[in-house]
């Protein structure tokens, strides 16, 4: 017995040691980021091959040979981003991270698309931000600007991407149409390029079949966002006849390109860092002018963030990068894509509703929204039931209240209108469960957090989505009578509704958790019930049970607000081709409004006054952005100085930028020339410096200040006189805590420079400690 035990122990030790050897160590996919390249933009294939070989050589020194490195590396970033993605065990990854050539090493993490779809977590010509005809004409509708989109691909057959009336593809374009494995996918003179990137995704989920080898959008998100940014004018567009009008993107004459980096979700993630970096690297080389990025993850250090890294390399080449803020609101500190070189976009409503009125048996009327094409018999009332009272015997009250699968009793539900609570499962799935249980209709009521944010979904049965207050009234009515009754009126499209805009409850909010001195989001734009082109591979709800197909669809999320801004950037790039990305960003931010269409402060979804952590500088106003008067400009060197203030050293920043860079002796992050002023920890007083450039006519601008509560604000000089275009003027803003008046939480004010024609507005955000 003792001998047998000894043999077993020896065998166990041998097996354990064998499994701990490098050959059997658990490997994960990592991104190794080495900074920029020195070979320049006009690199040859020899240059690119040399970079790949250098990556094999570098990794081979850790793995014991060149061939091991070849097997491990699945992406070599060779054009503008220097680095590679590889399968590594954690011990080797830790060794690589300590190498002086390495700027950063991070796991190939997954990120999410920033759309709510039908879940809770530039459409038609009436969308609240479309420039006037005079502006369209001056910008030639964004003609020949090239807008790239990192997303789920594109549905090339959509009329939004027809090339009728387009001339030759711009000569600067170097991209391709990657359709070798999908012969039915075609690019044209409008949709001038399309690529797909799935090696990072495959490194997580395993080997992919050939159906993944295409830039075709089988989900709808990419088609929707790309057409919002740069889709053609398409007359008579609608969703089941609702919202009928001319669909057009922000830059309807722009050329567009799709970069497919997002795939079916795995553990909730769809877009992986390794693929995102590969797409940025190629898109810069292809020749895009604007990159629209409607995806993101949790805020993280800039050198561990694929979108931040890719965006920096893009802006070095004059490419404006526009990103969605995220859909994790209304909690504070949830905003993503927080690098100062990105334009970060929140989501707000527009003054259009797809109204479906709920009428109760007591003749009370409640204004909901829907895109359901199904209607109940005219003027007929049906029994009304709370979903909590319709639960199966073995189901929880919570699951029944949310109308989740398997929670509703058909015997109680059949022939009735059911009231479901919003949350957890998809809004349209609630309707499907209600229909399967035999109900004739659904009223979807908001919870407290979602407040007044109601979304028009393409439900498969008659349905209306009502706000929190109205939901309480409906539940109270049900409890007040023995025979509650209701009817749901057919959907109608209304224009000019008030108040609008107000902030979407889902829109992620500041403060910026990585660098609180940089206000994020920067801007807000329409992101609720936006109609734009869609895939025909899925139904409008993206649910398996939905067999309908549409050419245009209504979708919500900061994914939808982001391309609104991307389209406006396209117009600005056409009109001002020599402006820097920072100047374009400044024009958009400083011309925004914080007032709604009732000339009252923009509200949140609970109809409480919103603030800069919700909307940044405010709601976008493209007409005013086209003539901003003054801009706050920034260069690549300014961004490197910004990194210095965060504690990154000269060597790291030089490697990152491929510039011979040294941090200046004294820098203050508060003086970073951002179009907003944010002081997160004000002790006593501080003086900040800003510089504005005249991009309008000569004139004199005077400072106007709205002071934050408990903070004194002084501006010197009070007047700025400009004699010519391109002239710079510097001013200082002194902020001081008023003893006994300051409160130890964020307070807001604003600085406006005005010549009585232009109003150049910057938010002031301060927290005294």
Phi and psi in degrees as a GROMACS rama.xvg file:
@    title "Ramachandran Plot"
@    xaxis  label "Phi"
@    yaxis  label "Psi"
@TYPE xy
-60.9894  -38.6518  UNK-2
-65.4057  -41.8866  UNK-3
-61.7917  -42.9345  UNK-4
-62.8934  -39.0018  UNK-5
-65.0661  -41.4637  UNK-6
-64.8073  -41.8525  UNK-7
-61.6444  -42.3498  UNK-8
-63.2895  -41.1608  UNK-9
-65.0348  -42.947  UNK-10
-63.7832  -41.6394  UNK-11
-60.8065  -41.1914  UNK-12
-64.326  -42.0832  UNK-13
-64.1823  -45.6524  UNK-14
-62.7174  -44.1083  UNK-15
-60.5727  -45.511  UNK-16
-63.6581  -37.1227  UNK-17
-65.7367  -42.7113  UNK-18
-70.6391  -23.0774  UNK-19
-85.0328  -4.02525  UNK-20
-70.0019  156.678  UNK-21
-53.5643  -33.4108  UNK-22
-65.59  -26.6069  UNK-23
-112.649  7.62566  UNK-24
-66.9328  143.569  UNK-25
-68.0069  127.497  UNK-26
-107.794  143.699  UNK-27
-128.033  162.153  UNK-28
-89.0836  131.154  UNK-29
-124.374  155.56  UNK-30
-107.359  126.976  UNK-31
-108.386  111.704  UNK-32
-102.118  123.261  UNK-33
-112.301  9.20785  UNK-34
98.217  -139.505  UNK-35
-103.623  -176.741  UNK-36
-112.408  154.809  UNK-37
-102.062  -3.66882  UNK-38
-80.7206  -7.61378  UNK-39
82.2944  171.534  UNK-40
-73.9106  -27.6795  UNK-41
-90.304  52.7063  UNK-42
-80.8788  147.23  UNK-43
-94.6576  169.473  UNK-44
-62.1931  -30.2602  UNK-45
-64.3923  -41.8549  UNK-46
-61.494  -44.462  UNK-47
-67.4701  -40.8544  UNK-48
-63.0124  -37.0472  UNK-49
-64.6633  -36.6213  UNK-50
-64.4561  -46.3265  UNK-51
-59.3875  -42.8057  UNK-52
-62.2387  -36.9581  UNK-53
-65.8055  -33.6269  UNK-54
-68.0867  -41.403  UNK-55
-61.7967  -42.8956  UNK-56
-63.8766  -44.1352  UNK-57
-63.6968  -51.5287  UNK-58
-68.2066  -34.3791  UNK-59
-59.1806  -29.9507  UNK-60
-67.6197  -18.3588  UNK-61
-97.952  -27.6181  UNK-62
-99.2756  -4.70529  UNK-63
90.7064  20.5518  UNK-64
154.714  157.135  UNK-65
-61.4023  -42.4848  UNK-66
-66.5594  -37.3715  UNK-67
-62.5967  -37.2739  UNK-68
-67.1272  -41.3917  UNK-69
-58.9282  -39.7818  UNK-70
-69.4542  -32.652  UNK-71
-81.1264  -38.0212  UNK-72
-79.8071  127.761  UNK-73
-114.409  -12.0025  UNK-74
-137.212  135.115  UNK-75
-119.647  115.041  UNK-76
-87.0134  113.27  UNK-77
-119.849  -13.063  UNK-78
-92.1959  -63.905  UNK-79
-123.532  -33.0628  UNK-80
-94.5513  128.425  UNK-81
-102.387  120.501  UNK-82
162.604  -172.714  UNK-83
-155.344  162.969  UNK-84
-117.979  136.229  UNK-85
-152.25  158.392  UNK-86
-83.9108  120.127  UNK-87
-138.51  149.208  UNK-88
-84.1625  159.511  UNK-89
-61.8224  -33.5564  UNK-90
-66.9556  -44.3157  UNK-91
-66.1808  -39.8622  UNK-92
-59.3475  -40.8089  UNK-93
-64.227  -37.6045  UNK-94
-65.896  -43.4434  UNK-95
-63.307  -40.5946  UNK-96
-59.7734  -26.4682  UNK-97
-86.0719  -6.14033  UNK-98
-71.6107  137.547  UNK-99
-63.4279  -21.51  UNK-100
-76.7585  -15.8913  UNK-101
-89.8623  121.636  UNK-102
-74.163  -45.272  UNK-103
-160.345  157.082  UNK-104
-137.024  129.994  UNK-105
-149.062  155.105  UNK-106
-61.7471  147.352  UNK-107
-73.9147  81.0603  UNK-108
-80.4157  158.732  UNK-109
-93.8813  150.628  UNK-110
-128.23  168.288  UNK-111
-113.249  150.174  UNK-112
-70.7321  142.138  UNK-113
-96.5568  55.6398  UNK-114
-121.862  145.328  UNK-115
-84.5719  -11.191  UNK-116
39.1881  -123.544  UNK-117
-103.992  15.4573  UNK-118
-101.267  167.298  UNK-119
-109.863  104.878  UNK-120
-61.8719  -118.951  UNK-123
-78.7633  175.59  UNK-124
-64.0824  -19.3463  UNK-125
-102.266  89.8341  UNK-126
-130.003  9.71461  UNK-127
86.0651  -9.13898  UNK-128
-133.447  2.8542  UNK-129
-70.381  129.62  UNK-130
-64.0116  158.159  UNK-131
-68.9244  164.931  UNK-132
-58.9325  -35.1552  UNK-133
-64.4127  -37.0852  UNK-134
-69.2875  -43.9595  UNK-135
-53.1148  -46.7739  UNK-136
-63.9304  -42.6882  UNK-137
-65.555  -30.1681  UNK-138
-98.2881  2.85055  UNK-139
53.2156  36.4248  UNK-140
57.1376  27.9056  UNK-141
74.7042  23.7515  UNK-142
-55.3222  127.618  UNK-143
69.1757  2.69606  UNK-144
-69.1519  141.522  UNK-145
-109.057  117.04  UNK-146
-106.351  121.021  UNK-147
-99.974  150.781  UNK-148
-134.072  118.983  UNK-149
-90.5753  115.802  UNK-150
-170.1  -145.057  UNK-151
-95.8476  12.2899  UNK-152
102.199  -153.823  UNK-153
-152.787  149.562  UNK-154
-96.8843  99.0078  UNK-155
-68.4336  -20.5182  UNK-156
-76.2249  -10.3359  UNK-157
-59.6116  142.149  UNK-158
-63.0087  -21.9227  UNK-159
-63.623  -17.3879  UNK-160
-118.814  18.8451  UNK-161
-66.215  145.798  UNK-162
-103.819  19.0762  UNK-163
-59.109  126.831  UNK-164
86.0008  3.67032  UNK-165
-94.9019  144.668  UNK-166
-85.9384  -164.756  UNK-167
-59.6587  154.159  UNK-168
-64.4048  136.702  UNK-169
-52.9277  138.244  UNK-170
-64.7316  -22.0069  UNK-171
-73.7873  -13.4869  UNK-172
-72.6007  127.922  UNK-173
-119.748  9.1481  UNK-174
-80.4342  -179.327  UNK-175
-133.466  169.167  UNK-176
-109.466  102.89  UNK-177
-84.7583  79.821  UNK-178
-121.809  23.1546  UNK-179
-60.5514  -32.8839  UNK-180
-99.6375  1.42314  UNK-181
-137.379  86.0542  UNK-182
-64.1114  -20.4049  UNK-183
-83.8423  -5.92858  UNK-184
-90.9741  126.834  UNK-185
-131.996  138.448  UNK-186
-94.9131  173.223  UNK-187
-155.696  -160.201  UNK-188
-79.3  -9.54773  UNK-189
-96.7034  -60.2924  UNK-190
-86.1199  88.3156  UNK-191
-87.9152  -7.62514  UNK-192
-161.744  152.809  UNK-193
-157.745  133.033  UNK-194
-138.506  162.684  UNK-195
-132.03  150.772  UNK-196
-138.546  110.42  UNK-197
-134.006  8.09582  UNK-198
-68.9492  -35.686  UNK-199
-66.5007  -40.5993  UNK-200
-63.3249  -44.9402  UNK-201
-63.6151  -32.0613  UNK-202
-65.7779  -17.901  UNK-203
-99.6802  -44.0032  UNK-204
-94.1337  -15.1905  UNK-205
105.545  -178.236  UNK-206
-58.5751  135.797  UNK-207
-101.428  150.119  UNK-208
-85.903  176.172  UNK-209
-67.6496  -15.0178  UNK-210
-67.1044  -14.9608  UNK-211
-86.5924  -7.72572  UNK-212
-90.3724  64.2964  UNK-213
-161.263  147.009  UNK-214
-85.9073  7.18908  UNK-215
-67.1328  138.544  UNK-216
-87.9111  111  UNK-217
-102.343  5.43575  UNK-218
-116.434  -32.2235  UNK-219
109.227  -28.5466  UNK-220
-60.7062  -46.8282  UNK-221
-66.8457  -39.9616  UNK-222
-63.5431  -42.5723  UNK-223
-62.751  -49.3288  UNK-224
-69.7408  -40.2183  UNK-225
-67.384  -39.4713  UNK-226
-70.8102  -30.0969  UNK-227
-64.8902  -38.9292  UNK-228
-75.4192  -45.2261  UNK-229
-143.61  22.0628  UNK-230
-70.9722  153.502  UNK-231
-63.3193  166.926  UNK-232
-76.9691  120.008  UNK-233
-124.449  109.989  UNK-234
-70.8675  157.184  UNK-235
58.9148  33.972  UNK-236
-81.9981  147.101  UNK-237
-167.744  173.11  UNK-238
-115.52  106.699  UNK-239
54.5114  33.4175  UNK-240
88.4798  -6.07609  UNK-241
-93.2724  145.363  UNK-242
69.4972  28.3875  UNK-243
-63.1779  132.914  UNK-244
178.283  -164.437  UNK-245
-95.4351  115.546  UNK-246
-77.4181  137.352  UNK-247
-157.721  145.87  UNK-248
-79.595  172.455  UNK-249
-60.5744  -36.9315  UNK-250
-121.707  80.6607  UNK-251
-67.4668  -16.2282  UNK-252
-104.695  9.82683  UNK-253
-69.2903  156.018  UNK-254
-88.4932  147.601  UNK-255
-128.849  154.823  UNK-256
-142.205  140.151  UNK-257
-108.56  134.277  UNK-258
-123.35  100.783  UNK-259
-82.441  111.495  UNK-260
-123.973  -1.86204  UNK-261
-118.238  141.303  UNK-262
-137.682  177.666  UNK-263
-53.3925  138.378  UNK-264
-60.7608  142.546  UNK-265
-129.877  118.894  UNK-266
53.1317  36.1662  UNK-267
84.423  -4.2813  UNK-268
-107.994  144.074  UNK-269
-124.365  -23.8083  UNK-270
-129.597  122.589  UNK-271
-108.834  146.912  UNK-272
-52.387  -43.2867  UNK-273
-61.748  -39.527  UNK-274
-71.5243  -39.2184  UNK-275
-61.4978  -45.4637  UNK-276
-63.8978  -40.0802  UNK-277
-61.3361  -40.0156  UNK-278
-67.8623  -43.8728  UNK-279
-58.733  -46.2791  UNK-280
-58.2054  -42.3992  UNK-281
-76.3824  -41.1407  UNK-282
-61.2326  -38.7846  UNK-283
-60.4713  -44.8339  UNK-284
-67.5988  -35.1498  UNK-285
-62.6762  -32.7353  UNK-286
109.521  25.6452  UNK-287
-68.2807  154.929  UNK-288
-100.203  -30.1963  UNK-289
-135.768  140.602  UNK-290
-121.444  124.806  UNK-291
-104.804  125.538  UNK-292
-129.973  95.2306  UNK-293
-97.0945  58.4301  UNK-294
-155.706  166.956  UNK-295
175.084  174.877  UNK-296
-137.047  -165.689  UNK-297
-64.3769  143.405  UNK-298
-57.9532  138.336  UNK-299
-149.711  171.04  UNK-300
-55.2268  142.232  UNK-301
-57.0061  -38.8345  UNK-302
-78.322  -3.28468  UNK-303
-110.442  14.1603  UNK-304
-119.096  110.844  UNK-305
-62.1288  -36.517  UNK-306
-70.8664  -39.3713  UNK-307
-65.5622  -43.0427  UNK-308
-63.4309  -51.0859  UNK-309
-60.4678  -38.9023  UNK-310
-65.0445  -39.9237  UNK-311
-62.5344  -45.8539  UNK-312
-63.8841  -31.208  UNK-313
-68.5111  -47.9211  UNK-314
-67.7309  -24.9746  UNK-315
-58.479  -27.1459  UNK-316
-104.397  19.7685  UNK-317
78.6655  11.7884  UNK-318
-89.587  127.123  UNK-319
-83.7744  130.172  UNK-320
-113.108  123.096  UNK-321
-113.258  129.473  UNK-322
-128.41  151.324  UNK-323
-79.7349  148.455  UNK-324
-81.215  -20.3674  UNK-325
111.286  162.15  UNK-326
-117.304  39.2877  UNK-327
-105.616  14.2732  UNK-328
-73.1805  172.73  UNK-329
-91.6087  16.5476  UNK-330
-66.1826  146.495  UNK-331
-71.6571  154.489  UNK-332
69.0286  26.1768  UNK-333
-104.044  -5.18377  UNK-334
-64.9758  137.946  UNK-335
-113.197  176.694  UNK-336
55.8609  66.7733  UNK-337
-109.927  12.7177  UNK-338
-68.7567  142.384  UNK-339
-68.9852  -15.7836  UNK-340
-88.9759  0.639187  UNK-341
-102.217  150.36  UNK-342
-93.9882  116.599  UNK-343
-106.165  127.584  UNK-344
-118.939  123.678  UNK-345
-85.2142  178.983  UNK-346
-124.842  136.908  UNK-347
-138.327  173.335  UNK-348
-85.8919  174.175  UNK-349
-124.128  171.82  UNK-350
-89.1038  45.8624  UNK-351
-132.335  135.448  UNK-352
-129.546  148.403  UNK-353
-106.16  83.5457  UNK-354
-79.7608  134.489  UNK-355
-133.865  106.777  UNK-356
-82.6196  135.312  UNK-357
-97.1904  126.396  UNK-358
-114.83  123.796  UNK-359
-92.0348  168.198  UNK-360
-65.071  -19.6485  UNK-361
-89.8386  11.78  UNK-362
71.5725  14.2289  UNK-363
-78.236  137.626  UNK-364
-112.048  134.317  UNK-365
-129.397  129.474  UNK-366
-86.5161  107.215  UNK-367
-108.168  -173.578  UNK-368
-136.071  153.628  UNK-369
-168.512  161.954  UNK-370
-125.494  26.5459  UNK-371
-74.2523  129.939  UNK-372
-88.3553  -6.27382  UNK-373
-83.2454  140.03  UNK-374
-129.718  150.301  UNK-375
-86.5325  160.283  UNK-376
-54.4284  139.045  UNK-377
-58.0936  128.382  UNK-378
63.1798  11.9959  UNK-379
-91.9793  131.626  UNK-380
-94.6505  148.505  UNK-381
-126.267  153.394  UNK-382
-57.6471  140.708  UNK-383
-113.036  133.755  UNK-384
-139.611  135.838  UNK-385
-74.2625  136.674  UNK-386
-59.6673  -28.5034  UNK-387
-62.296  -29.3387  UNK-388
-87.9527  3.19784  UNK-389
-113.622  18.2089  UNK-390
-76.2248  147.873  UNK-391
-68.4591  157.428  UNK-392
-58.7602  -35.8207  UNK-393
-94.9807  7.28348  UNK-394
-97.9795  154.502  UNK-395
-81.1012  154.772  UNK-396
-62.5613  -37.4835  UNK-397
-61.4371  -48.1084  UNK-398
-64.278  -37.2347  UNK-399
-68.436  -42.4046  UNK-400
-58.3639  -35.8953  UNK-401
-85.7745  -0.952875  UNK-402
55.2942  52.4005  UNK-403
-87.8134  161.084  UNK-404
-57.9641  136.162  UNK-405
76.6179  11.3626  UNK-406
-107.178  -12.5044  UNK-407
-105.988  141.357  UNK-408
-95.5242  112.889  UNK-409
-56.5942  -30.8401  UNK-410
-64.9604  -30.2832  UNK-411
-89.6417  -23.6895  UNK-412
-94.9772  -34.5624  UNK-413
-52.5046  129.229  UNK-414
81.7743  5.73846  UNK-415
-113.324  165.47  UNK-416
-95.6021  127.014  UNK-417
-104.954  141.098  UNK-418
-104.159  116.346  UNK-419
-109.557  151.017  UNK-420
-94.9337  138.171  UNK-421
-69.5296  146.579  UNK-422
133.433  151.885  UNK-423
68.1196  -74.3473  UNK-424
-90.879  166.373  UNK-425
-60.0678  142.864  UNK-426
-59.1065  -42.9575  UNK-427
-74.5687  -26.2653  UNK-428
-67.1529  -34.4988  UNK-429
-57.9216  -46.2239  UNK-430
-60.8834  -40.0914  UNK-431
-64.0708  -42.2199  UNK-432
-65.5221  -38.1667  UNK-433
-63.1503  -44.2866  UNK-434
-65.5675  -42.1804  UNK-435
-62.723  -30.5436  UNK-436
-80.2142  -7.79129  UNK-437
104.611  6.65623  UNK-438
-71.3498  157.21  UNK-439
-95.5496  -15.3043  UNK-440
-166.592  170.752  UNK-441
-138.599  138.64  UNK-442
-109.788  122.044  UNK-443
-102.945  117.373  UNK-444
-105.742  135.155  UNK-445
-68.4904  155.136  UNK-446
-90.9975  -177.616  UNK-447
-61.1868  -42.9839  UNK-448
-66.2785  -36.9651  UNK-449
-82.8086  -14.6393  UNK-450
50.6027  -117.398  UNK-451
-96.3965  5.08151  UNK-452
-79.7288  102.809  UNK-453
-115.659  140.063  UNK-454
-121.554  135.555  UNK-455
-85.3447  110.557  UNK-456
-110.354  153.193  UNK-457
-85.2093  68.6297  UNK-458
-62.1219  154.385  UNK-459
-91.5136  1.31966  UNK-460
-139.555  164.78  UNK-461
-56.459  127.132  UNK-462
-154.704  155.073  UNK-463
-143.634  134.298  UNK-464
-99.7613  119.01  UNK-465
-115.056  162.158  UNK-466
-80.3296  178.025  UNK-467
-63.0932  -48.2779  UNK-468
-61.9593  -44.529  UNK-469
-66.8772  -34.0782  UNK-470
-61.9201  -42.4999  UNK-471
-59.4956  -40.3635  UNK-472
-65.2425  -39.2285  UNK-473
-65.8977  -45.6842  UNK-474
-62.0697  -39.8146  UNK-475
-63.5302  -39.8132  UNK-476
-62.6745  -43.9604  UNK-477
-58.1432  -39.9462  UNK-478
-79.6482  -8.2593  UNK-479
-97.6353  -7.72032  UNK-480
-141.744  152.089  UNK-481
-74.5333  -29.4102  UNK-482
-128.026  70.5703  UNK-483
-66.0541  138.253  UNK-484
-132.078  157.068  UNK-485
-160.42  161.925  UNK-486
-139.317  156.356  UNK-487
-116.682  119.077  UNK-488
-79.7451  154.892  UNK-489
-60.5679  154.994  UNK-490
-72.5619  137.49  UNK-491
-129.988  148.413  UNK-492
-92.5915  125.763  UNK-493
-119.306  139.932  UNK-494
-118.529  143.85  UNK-495
87.1463  22.7952  UNK-496
-71.4933  153.153  UNK-497
-131.156  150.193  UNK-498
-80.4598  146.378  UNK-499
-156.009  140.366  UNK-500
-79.536  160.459  UNK-501
-131.649  160.752  UNK-502
-71.8524  139.682  UNK-503
-71.0399  140.276  UNK-504
-61.8084  -33.6368  UNK-505
-75.4892  -16.3202  UNK-506
-65.009  123.852  UNK-507
-64.849  149.126  UNK-508
-122.178  158.666  UNK-509
-77.0035  -178.604  UNK-510
-75.9904  161.798  UNK-511
-64.1198  118.868  UNK-512
-84.7115  -9.22932  UNK-513
-97.9428  -51.025  UNK-514
-130.075  88.1405  UNK-515
-62.7524  -12.5244  UNK-516
-74.5993  -11.0499  UNK-517
-107.551  115.349  UNK-518
-68.2656  127.93  UNK-519
-138.024  145.282  UNK-520
-66.449  170.745  UNK-521
-86.5618  -30.9153  UNK-522
-159.105  162.2  UNK-523
-126.678  156.143  UNK-524
-151.527  168.635  UNK-525
-58.2822  128.571  UNK-526
-144.178  13.2551  UNK-527
-120.316  125.671  UNK-528
53.0367  53.23  UNK-529
-89.8987  128.654  UNK-530
-97.2562  127.163  UNK-531
-156.887  177.179  UNK-532
-62.0786  158.441  UNK-533
-146.177  161.261  UNK-534
-68.356  154.549  UNK-535
-107.649  15.0341  UNK-536
-88.7588  -14.6274  UNK-537
-133.794  161.872  UNK-538
-77.543  170.517  UNK-539
-65.8109  -19.026  UNK-540
-97.0703  -7.45393  UNK-541
60.0488  21.365  UNK-542
-99.4674  146.039  UNK-543
-60.2192  -30.441  UNK-544
-77.3671  -8.98984  UNK-545
-93.1261  105.103  UNK-546
-93.8624  0.436151  UNK-547
-71.9135  157.926  UNK-548
-134.254  142.319  UNK-549
-134.796  153.761  UNK-550
-88.8816  -25.6444  UNK-551
-132.457  148.485  UNK-552
-142.245  155.551  UNK-553
-99.927  121.815  UNK-554
-135.53  153.384  UNK-555
-126.021  152.755  UNK-556
145.487  164.925  UNK-557
-68.0064  -16.5813  UNK-558
-58.4284  -31.727  UNK-559
-85.3243  -32.7994  UNK-560
-73.2004  -35.5426  UNK-561
-53.4358  -52.1699  UNK-562
-70.1578  -19.0522  UNK-563
-57.2783  -46.3844  UNK-564
-69.4509  -38.4587  UNK-565
-58.2944  -40.2813  UNK-566
-65.139  -40.6561  UNK-567
-65.8545  -37.7662  UNK-568
-59.3873  -39.1376  UNK-569
-58.7048  -41.0298  UNK-570
-63.8769  -43.9872  UNK-571
-64.6261  -37.9999  UNK-572
-63.8498  -36.1529  UNK-573
-69.2762  -43.3725  UNK-574
-75.3535  -35.4697  UNK-575
-127.678  71.7282  UNK-576
-63.1731  -18.6998  UNK-577
-97.3896  -0.220194  UNK-578
-71.7  144.724  UNK-579
-75.3644  161.061  UNK-580
-55.1098  -36.3462  UNK-581
-67.6257  -38.0428  UNK-582
-65.0726  -40.7749  UNK-583
-64.969  -42.8529  UNK-584
-60.8512  -44.4061  UNK-585
-60.9134  -43.929  UNK-586
-58.5322  -40.2598  UNK-587
-70.4499  -42.713  UNK-588
-70.7482  -48.0557  UNK-589
-75.312  -11.6475  UNK-590
-100.756  1.36897  UNK-591
-72.2477  164.537  UNK-592
-117.218  148.336  UNK-593
-108.101  13.5964  UNK-594
-112.318  150.307  UNK-595
-94.1544  -171.236  UNK-596
-78.5068  2.15429  UNK-597
-103.695  10.3375  UNK-598
61.9315  32.5559  UNK-599
-116.213  160.446  UNK-600
-57.3862  140.634  UNK-601
-59.3873  136.811  UNK-602
-103.712  165.061  UNK-603
-91.3745  -174.17  UNK-604
-70.359  -12.5573  UNK-605
-96.1802  10.2488  UNK-606
60.6649  35.2888  UNK-607
-107.245  145.28  UNK-608
-53.2399  124.549  UNK-609
-83.9025  174.806  UNK-610
-144.865  -174.987  UNK-611
-58.672  -27.5458  UNK-612
-71.3099  -14.9349  UNK-613
-92.9665  -47.5233  UNK-614
-117.331  3.88108  UNK-615
65.984  -120.043  UNK-616
-82.6802  -15.0105  UNK-617
134.452  -166.38  UNK-618
-87.092  135.607  UNK-619
-62.5648  140.292  UNK-620
-130.788  91.1747  UNK-621
-61.7407  -34.6156  UNK-622
-59.1505  -42.342  UNK-623
-76.7832  -30.8252  UNK-624
-64.111  -26.3995  UNK-625
-70.5353  -17.2107  UNK-626
-142.497  73.5315  UNK-627
-78.6073  -16.2911  UNK-628
84.7554  -65.6131  UNK-629
-127.018  152.673  UNK-630
-134.279  150.807  UNK-631
-95.5337  109.593  UNK-632
-98.8079  156.204  UNK-633
-145.026  145.054  UNK-634
-109.918  173.222  UNK-635
-57.1501  -40.2943  UNK-636
-61.9372  -36.7718  UNK-637
-61.6021  -39.0526  UNK-638
-67.9345  -35.4574  UNK-639
-67.0582  -39.0282  UNK-640
-61.8411  -38.3177  UNK-641
-57.7014  -44.7199  UNK-642
-64.5396  -34.2216  UNK-643
-58.2822  -43.0865  UNK-644
-65.7125  -18.3245  UNK-645
-88.6525  -2.69099  UNK-646
102.027  1.66001  UNK-647
-71.6387  142.298  UNK-648
-89.8771  170.65  UNK-649
-56.4168  -45.6466  UNK-650
-62.3424  -46.6995  UNK-651
-62.9045  -44.8331  UNK-652
-67.8686  -36.6761  UNK-653
-63.5163  -40.9429  UNK-654
-65.9649  -42.4176  UNK-655
-58.9724  -44.8837  UNK-656
-97.873  -14.1122  UNK-657
57.8335  32.4819  UNK-658
-117.002  151.037  UNK-659
-80.4646  85.6729  UNK-660
-111.247  141.722  UNK-661
-131.825  134.736  UNK-662
-63.8516  132.507  UNK-663
-61.3101  158.959  UNK-664
-60.1937  -45.5899  UNK-665
-133.968  124.49  UNK-666
-135.856  144.777  UNK-667
-126.462  121.778  UNK-668
-58.7279  -28.422  UNK-669
-63.3617  -21.2564  UNK-670
-93.318  2.33306  UNK-671
-58.9981  128.597  UNK-672
-78.3096  56.0073  UNK-673
-83.5222  152.35  UNK-674
-74.9579  3.83943  UNK-675
-130.762  160.896  UNK-676
-121.479  118.358  UNK-677
-129.788  121.991  UNK-678
-121.325  101.797  UNK-679
-80.1402  -19.9936  UNK-680
-141.099  75.2304  UNK-681
-85.8994  117.02  UNK-682
-111.019  114.514  UNK-683
73.7656  -97.0219  UNK-684
-148.041  163.987  UNK-685
-153.05  149.675  UNK-686
-120.35  124.958  UNK-687
-114.793  152.248  UNK-688
-114.154  139.699  UNK-689
-137.993  154.258  UNK-690
-128.931  131.475  UNK-691
-116.483  148.118  UNK-692
-113.452  135.185  UNK-693
-79.4554  121.221  UNK-694
-118.831  12.1394  UNK-695
-119.677  -152.365  UNK-696
-78.4009  158.944  UNK-697
-59.0199  148.579  UNK-698
170.593  178.657  UNK-699
-115.416  126.885  UNK-700
-104.687  139.042  UNK-701
-116.39  142.825  UNK-702
-82.6548  135.103  UNK-703
-126.016  132.814  UNK-704
-125.059  131.659  UNK-705
-105.771  114.897  UNK-706
-82.5432  138.905  UNK-707
-65.1782  151.532  UNK-708
-59.0461  127.169  UNK-709
79.8527  8.27069  UNK-710
-126.475  128.643  UNK-711
-89.0829  143.336  UNK-712
-132.771  127.058  UNK-713
-128.239  137.485  UNK-714
-117.434  131.727  UNK-715
-133.937  133.01  UNK-716
-71.8858  166.245  UNK-717
-83.639  -17.9675  UNK-718
-124.559  140.581  UNK-719
-124.287  116.611  UNK-720
-104.038  121.215  UNK-721
-110.023  131.719  UNK-722
-101.411  -17.3918  UNK-723
-154.045  164.002  UNK-724
-70.3128  139.692  UNK-725
89.6085  -3.8285  UNK-726
-75.5026  137.547  UNK-727
-102.049  143.925  UNK-728
-135.712  137.048  UNK-729
-108.548  142.906  UNK-730
-140.206  165.165  UNK-731
-122.152  148.974  UNK-732
-122.576  120.6  UNK-733
-102.758  125.858  UNK-734
-118.091  135.689  UNK-735
-140.812  135.397  UNK-736
-71.8388  128.218  UNK-737
-86.2407  114.502  UNK-738
-60.014  132.515  UNK-739
83.7338  -10.0419  UNK-740
-114.277  -25.3606  UNK-741
-73.9735  146.646  UNK-742
-113.817  147.129  UNK-743
-88.0691  56.1432  UNK-744
-151.124  169.117  UNK-745
-65.4612  134.858  UNK-746
-127.536  159.271  UNK-747
-129.327  145.414  UNK-748
-147.629  -164.137  UNK-749
-158.075  153.391  UNK-750
-117.3  128.56  UNK-751
-123.695  126.281  UNK-752
-99.6323  125.398  UNK-753
-137.935  139.754  UNK-754
-110.084  19.4243  UNK-755
74.8211  -1.09218  UNK-756
-114.773  -47.1614  UNK-757
-105.76  146.92  UNK-758
-128.366  100.889  UNK-759
-97.1968  98.6572  UNK-760
-104.6  134.368  UNK-761
-126.436  129.348  UNK-762
-67.8213  146.31  UNK-763
-117.046  121.665  UNK-764
-124.151  122.445  UNK-765
-138.083  141.696  UNK-766
-129.955  116.215  UNK-767
-81.792  145.375  UNK-768
